[in-house]
Amino acid sequence: MALRTTRSSVSFKAPFHLTSLDETLPAGVYDIDTEEEIIEGNERTVYLRTATLFYVRTHNMVRTVTVDPDELRAALEADDCS
């Protein structure tokens, strides 16, 4: 199984919470890795998302949390409306 990972970052203007996290996180920039399985077909290649990893940095520690991409998108949209 071949995988590809795409790194991006998101910026929150206000504190936010995701259900996969135990606490409310402060506003700031957060890194995200999207892992996708590559499925090659006869006519085209398809990428199937297998995980969305969210990196929480505190002091000298980095915690990686698997998050629901739809919930993350909703949190970003709510942040833009505030």
C-alpha positions in Angstrom: 0.0 0.0 0.0 1.5 3.3 -1.1 0.8 6.4 1.0 1.3 10.1 0.5 1.4 12.7 3.2 0.5 16.4 2.6 1.5 18.9 5.2 -0.4 22.1 5.7 -1.2 24.5 8.5 -4.3 26.3 9.8 -4.7 29.4 11.8 -7.3 30.0 14.5 -8.1 33.6 15.6 -9.9 32.5 18.8 -9.6 29.5 21.2 -11.3 26.4 19.9 -12.1 22.8 20.9 -12.3 19.5 19.0 -13.9 16.4 20.4 -10.6 14.4 20.0 -8.9 16.9 22.4 -9.2 17.0 26.1 -8.9 20.7 26.4 -9.7 24.0 24.6 -6.7 25.1 22.6 -5.5 28.7 22.3 -5.6 30.7 19.1 -2.6 30.2 16.9 -1.1 28.3 14.0 -1.3 24.5 14.0 0.3 22.0 11.6 -1.7 19.3 9.9 -0.7 16.1 8.0 -3.2 14.5 5.7 -2.3 10.9 4.9 -3.9 9.3 1.8 -3.7 5.8 0.4 -2.9 5.8 -3.4 -5.1 3.6 -5.4 -4.0 3.2 -9.0 -6.5 2.3 -11.6 -6.4 1.8 -15.4 -7.4 5.3 -16.3 -6.6 7.4 -13.2 -5.1 7.4 -9.7 -7.4 8.0 -6.7 -6.3 9.2 -3.3 -8.3 7.9 -0.3 -7.8 9.8 3.0 -6.8 7.5 5.8 -5.9 10.0 8.5 -5.8 13.7 9.4 -3.1 14.3 12.0 -3.2 17.5 14.1 -0.1 18.7 15.9 -0.4 20.4 19.3 2.9 22.1 20.4 3.4 23.0 24.0 6.7 24.2 25.4 9.2 21.4 24.5 6.5 18.8 23.6 4.6 17.9 20.4 1.4 15.9 20.7 -0.1 14.3 17.6 -3.9 13.8 17.6 -6.0 12.1 14.9 -8.9 14.4 14.2 -12.1 14.3 12.1 -11.4 16.4 9.0 -15.1 17.5 8.8 -15.0 18.7 12.5 -11.8 20.6 11.9 -13.3 22.3 8.8 -16.4 23.3 10.9 -14.2 24.7 13.6 -12.3 26.8 11.1 -15.5 28.0 9.5 -16.9 29.0 13.0 -13.6 30.8 13.7 -13.9 32.8 10.5 -17.5 33.9 11.5 -16.4 35.1 15.0 
